[in-house]
């Protein structure tokens, strides 16, 4: 029988890595024949609990120096709102709107997070570093499924359940 970890987490708090949980279940007399990861093949990338969290998108504004980029104001549970540059096409319909009331939530990676490079197809990883993008300093990032290793989809940022708690580690929400 296949049992998703997310299903188990609906019933009990599981603070252990998957491999350690499997070992403990086996020692308790329950057979764990294998662990099947979802997403990009070989993509066992731990989501840093401090650097990959749930972000709440508050506003989406035009980028002053680029037609195919937008600025997104994101609350991620810190003391101040961060503005990030993104080219995610699924945000363009909201351009210029106050989206706070829509409760748009997305994975939000902070500078220093380890992610998959969404612009390469070889499974390369990258450490997120701040850099200017068309004249706007960009230190953080709203993430697609590909950058998180969930799938090969890089067509836009991943939109989470509106009830996902802002600032919560993504590993706790999607774990």
Helices and strands as residue ranges (DSSP letters): H 5-9, H 18-27, E 52-63, E 66-75, E 82-86, G 89-94, G 100-102, E 104-109, E 114-116, E 125-127, E 131-133, E 136-138, E 141-142, H 145-148, E 159-160, H 170-174
